[in-house]
Amino acid sequence: MEQEDYLIRQINQLIRVLGKLALDLIGLKNKGEIGIGIEITNQTLKDELDFDIQELMNIPNDIFVNKLITEKQFNNGCFEKLVEIFLLIADGKEEITRKILYEKCLIIFEYLEKSENVYSLDRQWKIEQIKNYL
């Protein structure tokens, strides 16, 4: 029981960290300082999760979701925040990096579609936008 409580606290902390990163990125992007936001995001991810954006991009697509679930205890809330971060970063990157980030977003969206029983119009719109880009 104590082990479960600890794990739940860790996951909730991860969701808060990812959510704060997404909000910070939005603010910096609106100020035209996305580069600084990416640096802060990378450092925070490295400090909190022991990986950065590049390391996430390097995870093979076929094991991406499972690796984050098993090694970092990601849940759906974590994945939703990570997608927000990827989408914000992708807008400011060159085409190759943008494509990789969008592919990761699609993988996450597909996982969320299968694991949740809730239809999200916003998610569907984002999926269509990404597919149109790719």
Residue pairs with C-beta under 8 A, 6 or more apart in sequence:
7 73
10 73
11 73
11 74
11 75
11 77
11 78
14 48
14 49
14 72
14 73
14 74
14 78
15 75
15 77
15 78
15 81
17 44
17 48
18 78
18 81
18 82
18 84
18 85
19 81
21 40
21 41
21 44
21 45
21 81
21 85
22 81
22 84
22 85
22 88
24 37
24 40
24 41
25 34
25 37
25 38
25 41
25 85
25 88
25 89
26 88
27 37
28 34
28 36
28 37
28 40
29 37
29 88
29 91
29 92
34 88
34 89
34 91
34 92
35 92
37 88
37 89
38 53
38 89
38 92
41 53
41 85
41 89
42 52
42 53
42 54
43 52
45 51
45 52
45 53
45 56
46 52
49 72
53 89
56 82
56 104
57 97
57 100
57 101
57 104
59 67
59 68
61 103
61 104
61 107
64 104
64 107
64 108
65 74
65 79
65 107
65 108
65 111
68 74
68 78
68 79
68 82
69 75
72 78
74 82
76 112
76 115
76 116
79 108
79 111
79 112
80 112
82 108
83 105
83 108
83 109
83 126
86 101
86 102
86 104
86 105
86 108
87 101
87 105
87 126
89 101
90 97
90 98
90 101
90 102
90 105
91 98
93 101
98 133
99 134
102 130
102 133
102 134
103 134
105 126
105 130
106 127
106 130
106 131
106 134
109 123
109 126
109 127
109 130
112 120
112 123
113 123
